[in-house]
């Protein structure tokens, strides 16, 4: 029984509750096997249904006919009893068929059935109508079934269009998946790439298939991209493993060298050696994580042993040099009082005495050394610069050159003035312009030369 029959329609001729007409078993009586007294009940219904029908009849032999487009067809026998009761009985069967058609119409119009299921169900109901042992307007039921076909065809067209649209969307989505996979295959995102490819595969599986050639071609590209990425990823991690093994051997050697230096008291040379070891450690790259951490602990422990011992010695030395620092701080106050230098010669003499006492003061703690030395050097540079400037200004040779330049320029200007006078007397306009220009340029040079001459002391 199909789904329309399960909704209560009468699909088969004989079902529990139907009257069975059989003159051999009942002697021509109508038997209702659903409950006791069925014969009397049917007789009562027959007496109430005495209206004639245009869709069937009962002949003198008790044969019950239904009228179809192809003519009359026997649907049963009623050998004894009231013909009206027989027609009423078979009309009830027709009512069951009408209900079956009603239900099918509702389900198709409501979209509860796919076009394929609707076609199948309509064919079953049509077969029930054509073979029905019932009396009624079977042609009308068949016409109603025929009227459902355009609805089914329309639904089929809509379903086809919907599937085509989904196929286009699916193809576009798969093309994007393939493009993303191929991009990953060319990249080097080894940490997240594998997870991303798994996500793309899950999305692919959730999408509907498109036409077979396109689907196969896209899948081939997707699969190739995954294979390429997986191969390159394995190769990468294989190289990483190899590099980490090389780094492990290098760092094991560095740890042994660091541990061998940990007891050294050659503070300067050993500190430089540890800086070199640290540079080589960084250049070696990472070893396998657990091993790398263990080697680093040993390396740091060796350094800490050396630098702790060195710092202890330096702390003791710094304590001894603290008094020297106080002396140099006082000398700095005296030296910085010379600035700014106004008398280069006097400043040079005073600073020379301060420098002698600075050297005699001796070493200072390491923490104070840089600041003290920088401040002292600044005073020294200022004094030396003032002395150099004084020497330049009092240099006899430089002063003589400046005097000579002034004299030559003055003589040149005097000569040009004479040339200008002759040109003016002769009315030589061009000569006048040239002489005036030469005089102006020479005068500019003379002004600069006189400024330089004034900077030298007598």
Secondary structure, 3 states (H helix, E strand, C coil): CCCCHHHCCCCCCCCCCCEEECHHHHCCCEEECCCCCHHHHHHHHHHHCCCCCCCEEECCCCEEEEEECCEEEEEEECCCCCHHHHHHHHHHHHHHHHHHHHHHHHHHHCCCCCHHHHHHHHHHHHHHHHCCCCCCCHHHHHHHHHHHHHHHHHHHHHHHHHHHHHHHHHHHHHHHHHHHHHHHHHCCCCCCHHHHHHHHHHHHHHCCCCCHHHHHHHHHHHHHHHHHHHHHHHHHHHHHHHHHHHHHHHHHHHHHHHHHHCCCCCHHHHHHHHHHHHHHHHHHCCCCHHHHHHHHHHHHHHHHHHHHHHHHHHHHHHHHHHHHHHHHHHHHHHHHCCCCCCCHHHHHHHHHHHHHHHHHHCCCCHHHHHHHHHHHHHHHHHHHHHHHHHHHHCCHHHHHHHHHHHHHHHHHHHHHHHHHHHHHHHCCHHHHHHHHHHHHHHHHHHHHHHHHHHCCCC
